[in-house]
């Protein structure tokens, strides 16, 4: 059996915010949010061991994606944030590095996604049986010598949504061979980062934002001046 993945730093270094309701983590790419069939450590399990009590899932990031993840410290906080997600009151902002610049520098993408074999999502321009509407807004921020940076705001939260919608317009995420990028990254990560999340605090009701710094590495370093 392969060794479990190793990550830089301690879990305490990943904490962006902590109060008695919510913990916001900067999840490393390669770490699953919740336990999966690999049996590898998960953010949910590591976080619970660090806090020394159960934590409660609010939303997920794909394993190869980095950035902000919210976990609830209490079931009531989980209920509040889950409701906000369903009502569209949680803002989720991502950054994506792509190899091909979109034809338009800004736009709203609307597709219809359904599950496909191989742990994939299939994208269509028109509704089909079992499909769900997927909507996001993207904006071109700038380019390095080889790649392009996009800012993305999700309007819906579907499985692999950003990955397959960007691929559908000819701009797959760097390293994402599952959705058409030609080469994988050496560590299996993809260059998609959950950069900022905004929600109403479950107790105070105050509009609250958490932002995760960019991942390390020369590809991301080339774009830091744009943010």
Residue, then its C-alpha position, 0 to 999 in steps of 0.5 A: x500500500x502506498x504511503x499516506x501523503x505528507x504535508x508541510x507544517x502542522x495543522x495549526x498552521x492551516x487555521x485561518x480563523x477559529x471561534x466557538x462556532x466555525x473553524x476555517x482551514x487553508x486545506x493543502x492540495x492532496x488532502x481529502x476533506x473527509x475520509x475516503x476509500x483510500x484510508x488516508x488522513x482527512x481534514x475532518x479527522x485531523x481537525x477533530x484530533x487537533x480540537x479534541x472533539x468532533x467537527x461537522x462538515x459544511x462543504x467540500x473541496x476536491x482532493x487535488x484542490x487547495x484553499x479555504x474550507x469551513x468546518x463547524x464546531x457545533x451541529x447548529x453552526x453546520x445547520x446554519x451554514x448549510x442553509x446559507x449554501x442552499x439559499x445562495x448566501x455563501x460567496x465562494x471565490x476561486x483562483x484557477x491557473x489555465x494553459x489557454x486564455x478564454x476567448x472572452x476576458x470575462x463571462x458567465x458560464x451556464x451548463x448542465x452537469x451530470x455524473x459520469x463514469x470514472x468519478x467525473x462530471x459530464x457537461x452539456x449545453x442543454x438539460x438532459x435526464x439527471x443533469x443539474x444547472x451549473x453556473x459560474x462567473x469568471x474574470x481574466x486577471x493576467x498572464x505569466x510567460x506560459x499560463x493565465x490566471x482566472x478569478x472565479x465566483x461560483x453561483x452553484x456548487x456542483x461536483x467538479x464544476x469549475x474543472x469541467x466548465x473551464x474545460x468545456x470552453x477550452x481552458x482546463x485547469x493546469x495539471x487537471x488531466x481528468x478534464x483535458x490538461x495535457x500534463x499532470x503536476x508531479x504531485x497530482x495536485x491541480x492549480x485550482x485554489x479556494x481563495x475566499x469565502x464569505x458568509x453570515x456568522x451563525x451567531x452574530x449574523x455579521x458578514x464574515x470573510x476568510x481568505x487563504x494565501x496562494x499556494x507555494x511554488x513558482x507557478x503561483x508565485x508568478x501571479x502574486x503581484x496581480x492580487 
